[in-house]
Amino acid sequence: MDLKLGDKVALVTGAGGGIGASIAATLAEHGCSVYVADSNGAAAAKVAAQVGQRSYPLTLDVGNASQAFAAVEQVVRERGRIDIVVNNAGILKTRSILDSSIEDWDDVCRVNLSGVYYCCKAALTSMVEQHYGKIINIASVSAMKGGGSFGNVLYGTTKAGVVALTKGLARELAPFGINVNAIAPGVVETSMTGSLLTPERRKAVLAGIPLGRFASTDDIAHVVALLASDVLGYVTGETIVVDGGYLTR
Ligand SMILES: NC(=O)c1ccc[n+]([C@@H]2O[C@H](COP(=O)([O-])OP(=O)(O)OC[C@H]3O[C@@H](n4cnc5c(N)ncnc54)[C@H](O)[C@@H]3O)[C@@H](O)[C@H]2O)c1
């Protein structure tokens, strides 16, 4: 299917690995110019080199408001517009409330929630002027469970904030031609989850997934591409669950 993304400019955060790298590659396959942004500049450069033509590495810590604004400013200066922002950067703290520290809470909120707000806010001036924009936020099924498979209450709370932010922004920005949606993945094997999936844990988590497998990074990236296109132009304020049926149990 031609998603007609050929003239679009995208910024993908946390794209130096895992799900974000697949999102960047998928958007590029559909013809987008893609800024591959990550706080790990070397990882961003490596992914951008793999993605190839019309992909540009960017060092960006999304939890730093001035860096978020500078990144968007660079995209608009170099490409003349910004059409798609995928807020994918995120960190996971698996500590329970009893074991967690104030620093854990501050870190998770700064990256997972403030980072999404900063990048949205930074892109809005251009998107409102263009009367066009697609914002896609990567939440998690842990938003619906107050934490997910790894007992991650702090993380789940920030992802629930992302779901609420998505709905509220969608309502406020619809008059400006901007769609805002989120995706709530189930478990995806990436560096975020890899070390947590001991053989016993893997078996237990898989037993709770009706489709019997973890999500691939492409399972998430394909939904991002659809939401980034006008094929799903009438969808806004939604959180699309991509979890192999995990939440049905
Ligand atoms: N892996 C899963 O099972 C899963 C499930 C649900 C949701 N998610 C969400 O998907 C997104 C991607 O996760 P992943 O599994 O690919 O993780 P990952 O750890 O493999 O990749 C995350 C990337 O984000 C970057 N990053 C971290 N902090 C950053 C910051 N402050 N600014 C910019 N970049 C930063 C990292 O350097 C890394 O390249 C996250 O938002 C995560 O919460 C993941």
The ligand as a Gaussian input file, in Angstrom:
#p B3LYP/6-31G(d) Opt

LIG

0 1
 N       10.371000      -3.232000      24.762000
 C        9.132000      -3.356000      25.225000
 O        8.693000      -4.446000      25.632000
 C        8.218000      -2.162000      25.266000
 C        6.878000      -2.370000      25.597000
 C        6.024000      -1.281000      25.647000
 C        6.488000      -0.010000      25.364000
 N        7.802000       0.169000      25.061000
 C        8.231000       1.530000      24.791000
 O        8.795000       1.594000      23.505000
 C        9.780000       2.625000      23.447000
 C       11.077000       2.067000      22.899000
 O       11.514000       1.031000      23.755000
 P       12.604000      -0.058000      23.333000
 O       12.124000      -1.351000      23.857000
 O       12.971000       0.076000      21.908000
 O       13.801000       0.411000      24.263000
 P       15.380000       0.435000      24.015000
 O       15.967000       0.598000      25.360000
 O       15.784000      -0.730000      23.180000
 O       15.583000       1.750000      23.157000
 C       15.297000       3.002000      23.700000
 C       16.162000       4.041000      23.028000
 O       15.851000       5.301000      23.645000
 C       17.064000       5.983000      23.904000
 N       16.865000       6.904000      25.004000
 C       16.816000       6.650000      26.335000
 N       16.659000       7.777000      27.024000
 C       16.599000       8.792000      26.092000
 C       16.457000      10.180000      26.179000
 N       16.373000      10.796000      27.375000
 N       16.406000      10.910000      25.039000
 C       16.508000      10.292000      23.829000
 N       16.689000       8.981000      23.693000
 C       16.726000       8.231000      24.811000
 C       18.067000       4.893000      24.207000
 O       19.404000       5.355000      24.019000
 C       17.663000       3.808000      23.233000
 O       18.326000       3.930000      21.994000
 C        9.901000       3.156000      24.874000
 O        9.106000       4.304000      25.038000
 C        9.329000       2.024000      25.702000
 O        8.835000       2.483000      26.938000
 C        8.670000      -0.874000      24.989000

